[in-house]
Amino acid sequence: MARLAPEQQDEQVNSGYDPASVLRPIARSDNTLPLSVRFKRARERGQLSFFFRPQRRDQRLPMVGWFDPVQLIETGMKTLVSTLVSARSDQRAIQALVKPQIDIFDYTCHYADTEHGPKPRPKTAREELWIDYVCDTGDGWNPTYAVAHAVAQPLLTLNDGSVLPRGDVLVFGGDEVYPTPSREEYNRRLIAPYSAAFGDQDPTESPHVFAIPGNHDWYDGLSAFSRLFCSDVGGRWFAGWYTRQNRSYFALKLPYGWWLIGSDSQLQSDIDPAQITYFREVAEKHMQRGDRVIGCFSQPFWTFAHKYRQSGGDYDETDLLYLREQVFAPRGVTIQAYLAGDLHHYRRHEETGTAPADAMQKITAGGGGAFLHPTHDDDVSIITESENEAGGKPRSFVLRAEYPDARTSNRLAWGNLFFFWKNPKFGMVPAVLYLLTVWLVGAALSGQRPTGVLDALHMTLEAFRLNPGLTIWMLALIVIFVVFTNSRLRIYRWIGGFLHFLAHWNAIFLIGLVSGVMSQAVVPHGWEVMDFFVQAIIVFVGGWLLGSLIMGLYLLVSLNIFGRHSEEAFSSMKIEDYKHFLRLHISGDGTLTIYPIAIGHTPRRWRDRKPGEEGVSRVLPNEPFTPGLIEPPIVLAAPTGHAKTTKSNGRSSSR
């Protein structure tokens, strides 16, 4: 720092300037701050704990309210924008340009933690490897943390007494956060629960994490996802796991000829050319004949293709078949297991006509924490691949296990009778629609009152004759209900949508009639303003309650009778139970064992771990927590041509 001349020093002293003051923070009284800032500080300090709960480091958020009006509008807008933008600006192409090298992550050896990240130790070959696979997480605290707590334990004890070690690698299979991605939502709904679950563990070799994005991760163009999992900005740590990937897709070399690939199908359910090139180079330069692949995909294409064909539609699974038949098959490499989420239940389909140890497995395992999906909506007992231009004979697969089972799923659907209780904010939508409709009809009648039900019906029809705008309003409502109806059959959409509208129309007529009778009984004659407000309140409250009841009944009938609206019928109930994840084990003889681990009941009560108490997680369940197996472990034979103690042979570039 330059020294000041004596006259300058005298000038500063005379002006009251103290050079040492730059080292001291400015003291400011809370009384000078805005009232809102003082209120926030007092709440954070716990000074308002009598009125408000103390704020927690890890916010325990409820399940996403998919039927909340604001949430519906926000999600719909982001979905529309992201679909339009992503179709013209693909983040995957940008990642390929920024990181053109083909990264292969070698897990045939152990790693050493350094200040610059994990470094491979080629001389320490792995004799076995454990992998955790979690899909569709980052929703409400209870289910997300229940899965995170089970995944993070160094040793997980199941209800049959078996003990499984934590995965050396954690793979997120898509939709890491709900409802839409942002740095804040990732922090609150994903990082916070997994950080609390990992707790203060300090393993000698930190586990690693990889992730592929689902459609919800793509709603911001993959910006927040890329920063969290694919970037050095902000560090390479996710809770207690280390992130390594530079793209939204990856390839992991596993012991004994096994590989794990993660594929990103974006919002359009397609695999882009750069990604195809990446996997082709991996196959041609790093794999050898007889290797087997565990494929992780963001959607169960096999299930969607089957459902669309059943209803006369078309679902393109060419990209997936092309990857198998044209990229890996020419090298003698087989995709032995397909893993996917997106549907929030467990289903395992096994290839027919092949011994179980060599049969191709297609497993849907989207139970990482999001709302439950039904299993009784479609018959998927046998699915067959479509004919494709990629070559290869279409294969058939039989359903071996599902969770929850169809009977339980059917029973759970009846929870839609309590739609209002689960979705209280949604009632605002029918309440406003009912009120506007009754208001328009009343305005057309100029204050006339019916003398009975038939007179009310006659006067309502007269209102439509006198007011063409009312007719346009009702036709617009019919179109809205038809568009909402979930079906690829046009005739079903129109019939189902009209019947749904008709139920609400009858409710509007009934509530409008009752409101007129009640207001006439309680409001003195001539008090027109009060009469208007009384009727408005009755219609609004009645629409809130009855409109919600009709919506719940509609969803129940649609699903349990016609197999429609499976997403809406179950997302409305916010079911926190029946969660699950997969734990994979490659043993010393090269066999792959898949453990489908279920958390049948998700704890609702949690407590902070006390100082000195055993355990690693910062938050512990305050009620029974007993993970178990959905079905017996699935065992797949080792790849051919690999010795029992295969070591890293230098064919892959490790990072």
C-alpha positions in Angstrom: 0.0 0.0 0.0 1.4 3.5 -0.9 2.3 5.7 2.0 0.4 9.0 2.4 2.2 12.3 2.6 2.2 14.1 6.0 -0.2 16.7 4.8 -2.6 14.0 3.6 -2.4 12.2 6.9 -3.2 15.5 8.7 -6.2 16.0 6.4 -7.5 12.5 7.2 -7.1 13.0 10.9 -8.9 16.4 10.7 -11.7 14.8 8.7 -12.2 12.0 11.3 -11.0 9.2 9.0 -9.5 6.2 10.8 -7.4 4.0 8.5 -7.8 1.0 10.8 -11.6 1.2 10.4 -11.4 -0.6 7.1 -10.5 -3.7 9.0 -13.6 -3.6 11.2 -17.1 -4.5 10.0 -19.8 -1.8 10.1 -22.0 -2.2 13.2 -25.7 -1.8 12.3 -28.6 -1.9 14.7 -31.5 -4.2 13.8 -33.8 -1.2 14.3 -32.4 0.4 11.1 -33.3 -2.6 9.0 -36.7 -3.1 7.2 -39.3 -4.8 9.4 -39.4 -7.9 7.1 -35.6 -8.4 7.6 -35.9 -8.0 11.3 -38.8 -10.5 11.4 -36.7 -13.1 9.4 -33.7 -12.7 11.7 -35.9 -13.1 14.8 -37.4 -16.3 13.4 -34.0 -17.7 12.5 -32.8 -17.0 16.0 -35.7 -18.9 17.5 -37.1 -15.7 19.1 -40.5 -16.4 17.6 -40.6 -20.1 18.3 -43.9 -19.6 20.3 -45.6 -18.8 17.0 -43.4 -20.5 14.4 -41.4 -23.7 14.2 -37.7 -23.2 14.4 -36.2 -23.3 10.9 -34.2 -26.5 10.2 -31.0 -26.9 8.3 -32.6 -29.7 6.3 -36.1 -28.6 5.3 -38.5 -31.5 5.5 -40.7 -30.7 2.6 -44.1 -32.4 1.9 -44.9 -34.3 -1.3 -45.4 -32.2 -4.3 -49.1 -31.1 -4.7 -49.6 -31.9 -8.4 -53.2 -30.7 -8.3 -52.4 -27.4 -6.7 -53.5 -24.7 -9.2 -50.3 -22.8 -9.1 -48.2 -25.9 -9.4 -50.4 -27.1 -12.4 -49.8 -23.8 -14.2 -46.1 -23.6 -13.4 -45.3 -27.2 -14.4 -47.4 -26.9 -17.6 -45.6 -23.7 -18.7 -42.2 -25.1 -18.0 -43.0 -28.4 -19.8 -44.2 -26.4 -22.9 -41.2 -24.1 -22.9 -38.7 -26.9 -22.3 -40.2 -29.0 -25.1 -39.9 -26.2 -27.6 -36.5 -25.1 -26.5 -34.9 -28.5 -26.1 -36.0 -29.6 -29.5 -33.9 -26.7 -31.0 -31.1 -26.5 -28.4 -29.8 -29.9 -27.3 -27.5 -29.6 -24.2 -26.1 -33.0 -25.1 -24.5 -31.7 -28.3 -22.9 -28.8 -26.3 -21.5 -31.3 -23.8 -19.9 -33.3 -26.6 -18.3 -30.3 -28.0 -16.9 -29.0 -24.7 -15.6 -32.5 -23.7 -14.8 -34.3 -26.9 -12.7 -37.0 -25.3 -14.4 -40.4 -24.7 -14.3 -40.9 -20.9 -14.4 -44.4 -19.6 -14.6 -44.8 -15.8 -12.7 -47.8 -14.7 -14.1 -49.7 -11.6 -12.0 -52.8 -12.0 -9.6 -51.2 -9.6 -9.8 -49.2 -6.3 -9.4 -45.5 -6.0 -7.5 -43.2 -3.6 -9.0 -40.0 -2.4 -6.8 -36.9 -3.1 -7.3 -33.2 -3.0 -7.7 -33.3 -6.7 -10.3 -36.0 -6.7 -10.2 -39.8 -6.8 -7.2 -41.3 -8.5 -7.2 -44.9 -9.7 -4.9 -47.5 -8.2 -4.4 -50.0 -11.0 -2.4 -52.4 -8.9 -5.4 -52.9 -6.4 -7.9 -54.9 -8.5 -11.4 -55.2 -7.1 -12.5 -58.7 -6.2 -16.2 -57.5 -6.1 -18.2 -54.4 -6.6 -21.5 -53.1 -5.2 -23.7 -50.6 -7.0 -26.9 -48.8 -5.8 -29.5 -47.8 -8.4 -32.1 -45.2 -7.4 -34.7 -43.7 -9.7 -37.4 -41.0 -9.3 -36.3 -39.3 -6.1 -36.3 -35.7 -4.8 -40.0 -35.4 -4.0 -41.2 -35.3 -0.4 -38.8 -35.6 2.5 -40.3 -38.8 4.0 -40.0 -41.2 1.0 -36.8 -39.5 -0.4 -35.0 -39.7 3.0 -36.2 -43.2 3.7 -34.5 -44.4 0.5 -31.5 -42.2 1.1 -31.1 -43.4 4.7 -31.1 -47.1 3.5 -28.7 -46.3 0.7 -26.2 -44.4 2.9 -25.8 -47.0 5.6 -22.4 -48.7 5.5 -24.2 -52.0 6.3 -27.9 -52.4 5.5 -29.7 -55.1 7.5 -32.8 -56.5 5.8 -35.8 -58.0 7.6 -34.6 -61.5 6.8 -31.3 -60.9 8.7 -29.1 -60.6 5.6 -26.6 -57.7 5.6 -25.6 -55.8 2.4 -22.8 -53.3 2.2 -23.3 -49.8 0.8 -22.7 -49.4 -2.9 -19.2 -48.4 -4.1 -21.1 -46.5 -6.8 -24.5 -44.8 -6.6 -26.4 -44.4 -9.9 -29.4 -42.1 -10.2 -31.5 -43.4 -13.0 -33.5 -40.2 -13.9 -35.8 -37.6 -12.4 -33.6 -36.5 -9.5 -35.9 -33.7 -8.4 -39.6 -32.8 -8.6 -41.6 -30.9 -9.7 -39.1 -28.8 -11.8 -35.4 -28.4 -11.6 -33.5 -25.5 -10.2 -30.4 -25.1 -7.9 -32.7 -24.4 -5.0 -34.9 -27.4 -5.6 -32.0 -29.8 -6.0 -30.6 -28.5 -2.7 -33.8 -28.8 -0.8 -35.3 -32.0 -2.2 -32.2 -34.1 -3.1 -28.9 -32.8 -1.6 -30.3 -32.0 1.8 -31.8 -35.5 2.5 -28.8 -37.3 1.1 -26.4 -35.2 3.1 -28.3 -35.8 6.3 -28.4 -39.6 5.5 -24.6 -39.8 4.7 -24.0 -37.8 7.9 -20.4 -37.7 9.3 -19.1 -40.8 7.6 -15.4 -40.6 6.6 -14.7 -43.8 4.6 -11.2 -44.6 3.5 -12.5 -44.8 -0.1 -15.3 -42.4 -0.8 -18.2 -43.8 -3.0 -18.9 -42.2 -6.4 -22.1 -41.1 -8.0 -23.4 -40.9 -11.6 -26.7 -39.7 -12.8 -28.8 -39.7 -16.0 -31.5 -37.0 -16.4 -35.2 -37.7 -16.7 -37.8 -35.5 -18.2 -38.2 -33.4 -15.0 -34.4 -32.8 -15.0 -34.7 -31.5 -18.6 -37.4 -28.8 -17.8 -34.7 -26.1 -17.4 -32.7 -27.4 -20.4 -30.5 -29.5 -18.1 -28.8 -26.4 -16.6 -29.1 -27.3 -12.9 -28.5 -31.0 -13.5 -25.3 -30.3 -15.4 -24.0 -27.9 -12.7 -24.6 -30.5 -10.0 -23.4 -33.7 -11.7 -21.3 -32.7 -14.8 -19.3 -29.6 -13.7 -16.3 -28.8 -11.6 -18.0 -25.5 -10.6 -18.8 -25.6 -6.9 -16.8 -28.8 -6.3 -17.3 -32.4 -7.2 -19.1 -33.5 -4.1 -22.7 -34.7 -3.9 -23.4 -35.2 -0.1 -20.7 -37.9 0.7 -20.4 -39.2 -2.9 -18.0 -37.9 -5.5 -19.3 -36.8 -8.9 -17.2 -37.6 -12.0 -19.1 -37.4 -15.3 -18.8 -34.6 -17.8 -21.9 -35.5 -19.9 -25.4 -36.6 -19.2 -24.5 -40.1 -20.3 -21.6 -42.3 -19.4 -19.9 -45.8 -19.5 -18.5 -47.6 -16.4 -16.1 -50.5 -16.8 -16.9 -53.1 -14.1 -15.0 -56.2 -13.0 -15.1 -59.5 -14.9 -16.4 -58.3 -18.2 -19.4 -56.3 -17.0 -20.2 -52.8 -18.1 -22.7 -50.2 -17.0 -23.9 -47.6 -19.4 -26.2 -44.6 -18.6 -28.1 -43.2 -21.6 -29.9 -39.8 -21.8 -33.0 -39.8 -24.0 -33.9 -36.2 -23.4 -37.5 -35.1 -23.7 -38.0 -36.5 -27.1 -37.2 -40.1 -26.1 -34.3 -40.3 -28.6 -30.6 -40.9 -28.4 -28.7 -38.2 -30.2 -25.9 -38.9 -32.8 -23.1 -37.7 -30.5 -24.3 -40.2 -27.9 -24.5 -43.0 -30.4 -20.9 -42.2 -31.5 -19.8 -42.2 -27.9 -21.2 -45.7 -27.2 -20.0 -47.0 -30.5 -16.4 -45.9 -29.7 -16.7 -47.5 -26.3 -17.8 -50.8 -27.8 -15.2 -50.8 -30.6 -12.2 -49.7 -28.6 -12.7 -50.9 -25.1 -15.1 -53.8 -25.0 -14.3 -57.4 -26.0 -16.4 -60.2 -27.2 -18.5 -61.9 -24.5 -18.8 -58.7 -22.3 -22.2 -58.0 -20.8 -23.8 -54.6 -20.2 -26.2 -53.2 -17.6 -28.1 -50.5 -19.4 -29.6 -47.6 -17.5 -32.3 -45.7 -19.3 -34.6 -42.8 -18.3 -37.8 -44.5 -19.4 -39.0 -48.1 -19.6 -39.4 -48.0 -23.4 -40.5 -51.6 -23.5 -43.6 -50.9 -21.3 -44.6 -47.7 -23.2 -44.2 -49.4 -26.6 -46.4 -52.3 -25.4 -49.1 -50.0 -24.0 -49.2 -47.9 -27.1 -49.6 -50.9 -29.4 -52.4 -52.2 -27.2 -54.4 -49.0 -27.8 -53.6 -48.8 -31.5 -50.9 -46.1 -31.1 -47.3 -46.0 -32.0 -44.3 -45.6 -29.7 -40.8 -45.5 -31.3 -38.3 -47.7 -29.5 -36.0 -47.9 -32.5 -33.1 -46.0 -30.8 -33.0 -48.5 -27.9 -33.0 -51.4 -30.3 -30.4 -49.8 -32.6 -28.1 -49.3 -29.6 -28.4 -53.0 -28.8 -28.3 -54.5 -32.3 -26.0 -52.1 -34.2 -23.7 -50.7 -31.6 -23.0 -53.5 -29.2 -24.1 -56.8 -30.9 -21.5 -56.5 -33.8 -18.8 -56.6 -31.1 -20.3 -59.7 -29.5 -21.5 -57.6 -26.5 -24.9 -58.2 -24.9 -27.1 -55.8 -23.0 -28.1 -58.3 -20.3 -30.1 -56.1 -18.0 -32.2 -53.0 -18.8 -32.9 -50.7 -15.8 -35.3 -47.8 -15.9 -37.5 -45.6 -13.8 -40.1 -43.0 -14.8 -42.9 -45.3 -13.8 -42.9 -45.3 -10.0 -43.3 -48.9 -9.2 -41.3 -52.1 -9.6 -41.7 -54.5 -12.4 -39.4 -57.2 -13.7 -39.8 -58.8 -17.2 -37.7 -61.8 -18.1 -36.9 -63.0 -21.6 -38.7 -66.2 -22.5 -37.1 -69.3 -23.9 -33.8 -68.8 -22.1 -32.3 -70.1 -18.9 -32.9 -67.5 -16.1 -29.1 -67.0 -15.5 -28.7 -66.0 -19.2 -32.1 -64.4 -19.8 -32.3 -60.7 -20.6 -33.9 -58.8 -17.8 -36.0 -55.6 -18.1 -36.6 -54.0 -14.8 -38.6 -50.9 -14.0 -37.6 -49.5 -10.6 -38.9 -46.0 -10.1 -39.4 -46.1 -6.3 -36.7 -43.7 -5.1 -39.1 -41.3 -3.4 -41.7 -39.9 -5.8 -45.5 -40.6 -5.7 -46.5 -44.2 -6.5 -47.7 -45.4 -9.9 -50.3 -48.2 -10.2 -49.6 -51.7 -11.4 -53.2 -52.6 -12.4 -53.8 -50.1 -15.2 -52.6 -52.3 -18.1 -52.0 -56.0 -18.8 -48.2 -56.3 -19.2 -48.0 -60.0 -18.3 -46.3 -60.6 -21.6 -44.6 -57.9 -23.8 -43.0 -58.3 -27.2 -40.5 -56.0 -28.9 -41.7 -54.3 -32.0 -40.3 -55.1 -35.5 -37.4 -52.8 -36.2 -35.1 -51.7 -38.9 -32.0 -52.2 -36.6 -32.0 -55.9 -37.1 -32.4 -58.7 -34.7 -35.4 -60.9 -33.9 -38.1 -59.3 -31.6 -38.0 -60.9 -28.2 -40.8 -61.7 -25.8 -40.7 -61.1 -22.0 -42.9 -62.4 -19.3 -43.7 -60.5 -16.1 -42.0 -62.2 -13.1 -42.6 -59.7 -10.3 -44.3 -56.4 -9.5 -44.5 -54.2 -6.5 -47.1 -53.3 -5.2 -49.1 -56.2 -6.7 -52.2 -55.5 -8.8 -54.6 -56.3 -6.0 -53.0 -53.8 -3.7 -52.8 -51.2 -6.4 -56.5 -51.6 -7.1 -57.3 -51.1 -3.5 -55.1 -48.1 -3.2 -56.9 -46.4 -6.1 -60.0 -46.1 -3.8 -58.1 -43.4 -2.0 -59.3 -41.0 -4.7 -62.6 -40.8 -2.7 -60.6 -38.6 -0.3 -59.4 -36.4 -3.2 -60.5 -33.3 -1.4 -58.5 -34.2 1.8 -55.3 -34.9 -0.2 -55.7 -31.9 -2.6 -57.5 -29.1 -0.7 -56.1 -26.3 -2.9 -57.5 -27.9 -6.1 -61.0 -27.1 -5.0 -60.4 -23.5 -5.9 -60.6 -24.5 -9.6 -64.1 -26.0 -9.7 -65.2 -23.3 -7.1 -64.3 -20.5 -9.5 -65.8 -22.3 -12.5 -69.0 -23.0 -10.7 -69.3 -19.4 -9.4 -68.7 -17.9 -12.8 -71.2 -20.2 -14.5 -74.0 -19.5 -11.9 -73.2 -15.8 -12.1 -73.5 -15.8 -15.9 -76.8 -17.7 -15.7 -78.2 -15.4 -13.0 -77.2 -12.3 -14.9 -79.1 -13.5 -18.0 -82.2 -14.1 -15.9 -82.1 -10.5 -14.4 -82.8 -11.6 -10.9 -85.8 -14.0 -11.6 -86.2 -16.8 -9.1 -87.4 -20.3 -10.0 -90.4 -21.8 -8.2 -89.1 -25.4 -8.4 -86.7 -27.8 -10.1 -88.5 -27.9 -13.5 -88.9 -24.1 -13.5 -85.2 -23.8 -12.7 -84.3 -26.0 -15.6 -86.6 -24.0 -17.9 -85.1 -20.7 -16.8 -81.6 -22.0 -17.3 -82.3 -23.1 -20.9 -83.9 -19.7 -21.4 -80.7 -18.1 -20.2 -78.7 -19.9 -22.8 -81.2 -18.7 -25.5 -80.9 -15.1 -24.4 -77.1 -15.0 -23.8 -75.0 -16.6 -26.6 -71.8 -15.8 -24.6 -73.1 -18.3 -22.0 -73.3 -21.0 -24.6 -69.7 -20.2 -25.8 -68.6 -20.4 -22.2 -70.1 -23.9 -21.7 -68.7 -25.1 -25.0 -65.2 -24.0 -23.9 -65.6 -26.0 -20.7 -66.6 -29.1 -22.6 -63.4 -28.7 -24.7 -61.3 -28.4 -21.5 -62.7 -31.6 -20.1 -62.2 -33.4 -23.4 -58.6 -32.3 -23.6 -58.0 -33.4 -20.0 -59.3 -36.9 -20.7 -56.4 -39.3 -20.9 -56.8 -41.5 -23.9 -55.4 -42.0 -27.4 -58.8 -43.1 -28.6 -60.7 -40.0 -29.9 -64.1 -41.5 -29.3 -63.2 -42.3 -25.7 -61.9 -38.8 -25.2 -65.1 -37.1 -26.4 -67.4 -39.5 -24.5 -65.4 -39.6 -21.3 -64.8 -35.8 -21.4 -68.4 -35.0 -22.0 -69.6 -37.3 -19.2 -67.1 -35.7 -16.8 -68.4 -32.3 -17.9 -72.0 -33.4 -17.5 -71.4 -34.5 -13.9 -70.0 -31.1 -13.1 -72.9 -29.4 -14.9 -75.4 -31.2 -12.8 -73.5 -30.2 -9.7 -73.5 -26.6 -10.8 -77.3 -26.7 -11.4 -77.9 -28.3 -8.0 -75.7 -25.9 -6.1 -77.1 -22.9 -7.9 -80.6 -24.0 -7.1 -79.8 -24.6 -3.4 -78.0 -21.3 -3.1 -81.0 -19.4 -4.3 -83.4 -21.2 -1.9 -81.0 -20.7 1.1 -80.3 -17.1 0.4 -84.1 -16.4 0.0 -84.6 -18.0 3.4 -82.0 -16.1 5.3 -81.7 -12.7 3.5 -84.5 -10.1 4.0 -86.4 -9.0 1.0 -84.8 -6.1 -0.8 -81.3 -6.7 0.4 -79.9 -7.5 -3.1 -76.2 -7.0 -2.4 -76.3 -9.3 0.7 -78.4 -11.8 -1.3 -75.7 -11.8 -4.0 -72.8 -12.4 -1.6 -74.7 -15.1 0.3 -75.4 -17.0 -2.9 -71.8 -16.5 -4.1 -70.4 -17.9 -0.8 -72.7 -21.0 -1.0 -71.8 -21.7 -4.6 -68.1 -21.2 -4.0 -67.9 -23.5 -1.0 -70.2 -26.0 -2.6 -68.2 -26.0 -5.8 -65.0 -26.5 -3.7 -66.3 -29.6 -2.0 -68.6 -31.2 -4.6 -66.2 -30.3 -7.5 -63.3 -32.1 -5.7 -65.5 -35.1 -5.0 -66.5 -35.4 -8.6 -62.9 -35.2 -9.7 -61.9 -38.0 -7.3 -64.8 -40.2 -8.5 -63.8 -39.5 -12.1 -60.2 -40.6 -11.5 -61.3 -43.7 -9.6 -63.7 -44.8 -12.3 -61.3 -44.0 -15.1 -58.5 -46.1 -13.6 -60.3 -49.0 -12.0 -62.8 -49.5 -14.8 -61.2 -48.2 -18.0 -57.5 -48.2 -17.1 -57.1 -44.5 -17.8 -55.6 -41.6 -15.9 -53.1 -43.8 -14.0 -50.7 -40.9 -13.5 -53.4 -38.4 -12.3 -55.2 -40.9 -10.1 -52.1 -41.9 -8.1 -50.3 -38.5 -8.1 -53.4 -37.1 -6.5 -53.0 -39.4 -3.5 -49.3 -38.6 -2.8 -48.6 -42.2 -1.6 -45.4 -42.2 0.4 -45.1 -46.0 0.9 -44.0 -48.9 -1.4 -40.6 -47.3 -2.1 -37.6 -49.3 -3.4 -34.2 -49.3 -5.0 -31.8 -51.8 -6.5 -28.5 -53.0 -5.0 -26.3 -54.8 -7.5 -23.4 -57.0 -6.6 -20.7 -58.4 -8.9 -19.1 -61.2 -7.0 -15.6 -62.8 -7.2 -16.8 -65.4 -9.7 -18.2 -62.7 -12.0 -21.9 -63.4 -11.4 -24.2 -60.4 -11.1 -26.8 -60.4 -8.3 -29.6 -57.9 -8.2 -31.3 -57.2 -4.9 -34.7 -55.4 -5.3 -34.9 -53.7 -1.8 -38.4 -52.5 -0.7 -39.3 -50.0 2.0 -43.0 -51.0 2.4 -43.7 -48.5 5.1 -42.1 -45.1 5.0 -41.6 -43.5 8.4 -43.4 -40.3 9.0 -41.6 -39.4 12.2 -37.9 -38.6 12.4 -35.5 -37.4 15.0 -32.1 -35.8 15.1 -29.3 -38.2 16.2 -28.2 -37.4 19.8 -24.5 -36.6 20.5 -22.6 -39.8 21.1 -25.5 -42.0 19.8 -24.5 -44.9 17.5 -25.2 -44.4 13.8 -23.9 -42.4 11.0 -27.0 -40.5 9.7 -27.8 -37.1 11.2 -31.5 -37.9 11.1 -32.9 -41.3 12.4 -36.4 -42.9 12.0 -38.5 -42.5 15.1 -40.6 -45.6 14.2 -39.9 -49.1 12.8 -37.9 -49.0 9.7 -37.4 -52.5 8.1 -36.3 -52.7 4.5 -36.8 -56.1 2.8 -36.7 -57.9 -0.5 -39.4 -57.5 -3.1 -38.5 -60.9 -4.6 -35.6 -63.3 -4.3 -32.3 -61.9 -5.7 -32.0 -62.1 -9.5 -28.7 -63.9 -10.4 -27.2 -63.5 -13.8 -24.3 -65.6 -15.1 -20.8 -64.1 -15.5 -19.7 -63.0 -19.0 -17.8 -65.6 -20.9 -14.1 -65.6 -21.4 -13.2 -63.8 -18.2 -11.0 -65.4 -15.5 -12.1 -65.3 -11.9 -9.5 -62.7 -10.9 -9.6 -60.5 -14.0 -7.6 -57.3 -13.5 -7.5 -54.0 -15.3 -5.9 -54.7 -18.7 -5.3 -51.1 -19.7 -7.8 -51.2 -22.5 -9.8 -48.4 -21.0 -8.8 -44.8 -20.1 -9.4 -44.3 -16.4 -10.0 -41.0 -14.9 
